[in-house]
Amino acid sequence: KLPFTFGGYAGTQIYGFNNHSYWGIFFGGEAAYHIMLPPEKLDVYAVTRIGGNIPFVKPGIYWEPEYFHVGEAIGAYWYFGKNFGLNLEIGYPFSKFGVSFKF
C-alpha cells in the first residue's frame, strides 16, 4: 500500500460577529501522507488542501471572504472494526471531527 491518498471535500461555513454574518460553501481537493504507526487501528496523517469559497451572505466592510484557499492539517483515524472509525483533524482553513466508513 502506498502512504498517499487523494480526495475532495465540501462543506458550509456559518458565523456572525458585531451584527455582521457570513454564510457560504467551501470545496476543494486534498492530498494526504499517512504515517504508519504500530497500533493497526490508528491512522495518523498530514494533509495539504487547495480549494475555494462561494459566499452567499457577505459580512460587510470589516471582512472580505477568501475566495481561494490553500491549507494544511494533521489528523488521525481510530478504527473500531474493519469498516467504522472516528476522525479528528486540526488545521487550516478548517478543523473537523466525524465518523469514517470504509467500503
C-alpha positions as CSV (number, residue, x, y, z in Angstrom):
1,K,0.0,0.0,0.0
2,L,1.2,3.5,-0.8
3,P,1.1,6.0,2.0
4,F,-0.6,8.7,-0.2
5,T,-4.3,9.3,-0.6
6,F,-6.2,11.9,-2.7
7,G,-9.7,13.1,-2.3
8,G,-12.1,16.1,-2.1
9,Y,-14.1,18.0,0.5
10,A,-17.1,20.3,0.6
11,G,-18.9,22.0,3.5
12,T,-20.6,25.1,4.7
13,Q,-19.5,28.0,6.9
14,I,-21.9,30.0,9.0
15,Y,-21.0,32.5,11.7
16,G,-21.6,36.1,12.9
17,F,-19.9,38.8,14.8
18,N,-20.7,42.5,15.6
19,N,-24.1,42.5,13.8
20,H,-22.4,41.0,10.7
21,S,-23.0,37.5,9.4
22,Y,-21.4,35.2,6.9
23,W,-22.8,32.2,5.1
24,G,-21.1,30.3,2.3
25,I,-19.9,27.0,1.0
26,F,-16.3,25.8,0.5
27,F,-14.9,23.0,-1.6
28,G,-11.6,21.6,-2.9
29,G,-9.2,18.8,-3.2
30,E,-6.6,17.3,-0.9
31,A,-3.6,15.0,-0.8
32,A,-2.6,13.2,2.4
33,Y,0.5,11.4,3.6
34,H,-0.3,8.6,6.0
35,I,2.2,7.7,8.8
36,M,2.2,4.0,9.6
37,L,2.3,3.6,13.4
38,P,2.3,0.3,15.3
39,P,-1.3,0.2,16.5
40,E,-3.1,-1.1,13.4
41,K,-6.3,0.7,14.4
42,L,-4.6,4.1,14.4
43,D,-4.0,6.0,11.1
44,V,-2.1,9.4,11.5
45,Y,-1.7,11.6,8.5
46,A,-0.7,15.1,7.3
47,V,-2.8,16.7,4.6
48,T,-2.5,19.6,2.1
49,R,-5.6,21.3,0.6
50,I,-6.4,23.7,-2.2
51,G,-9.9,25.0,-2.8
52,G,-12.3,27.8,-2.9
53,N,-15.3,29.5,-1.2
54,I,-18.6,30.8,-2.6
55,P,-20.1,33.4,-0.2
56,F,-23.9,33.8,-0.2
57,V,-24.1,36.4,2.5
58,K,-21.1,38.7,2.9
59,P,-20.4,40.2,6.3
60,G,-19.8,43.8,5.3
61,I,-16.9,46.2,5.3
62,Y,-14.9,44.7,8.1
63,W,-14.0,41.4,6.4
64,E,-13.7,40.1,2.9
65,P,-14.1,36.4,2.4
66,E,-11.3,34.3,1.0
67,Y,-12.4,33.1,-2.4
68,F,-9.4,30.8,-2.8
69,H,-7.5,29.0,0.0
70,V,-4.5,26.7,0.5
71,G,-4.2,24.9,3.8
72,E,-2.6,22.1,5.8
73,A,-3.7,19.9,8.7
74,I,-2.8,16.9,10.8
75,G,-5.3,14.3,11.7
76,A,-6.0,10.8,12.8
77,Y,-8.5,8.0,12.3
78,W,-9.1,5.4,15.0
79,Y,-11.0,2.3,13.6
80,F,-13.2,0.2,15.9
81,G,-13.5,-2.5,13.3
82,K,-12.7,-3.1,9.7
83,N,-15.2,-0.5,8.4
84,F,-16.0,2.0,11.1
85,G,-13.9,4.7,12.9
86,L,-13.7,8.2,14.3
87,N,-11.7,11.0,12.7
88,L,-10.2,14.2,14.2
89,E,-8.4,16.8,12.1
90,I,-6.9,20.1,13.1
91,G,-5.7,22.7,10.6
92,Y,-6.4,25.5,8.2
93,P,-8.9,26.5,6.6
94,F,-11.0,24.2,8.8
95,S,-10.8,21.6,11.5
96,K,-13.2,18.6,11.7
97,F,-14.4,15.8,13.9
98,G,-16.5,12.9,12.5
99,V,-17.1,9.3,11.7
100,S,-15.4,7.3,8.9
101,F,-16.7,4.4,6.9
102,K,-14.5,2.1,4.7
103,F,-16.1,0.4,1.7
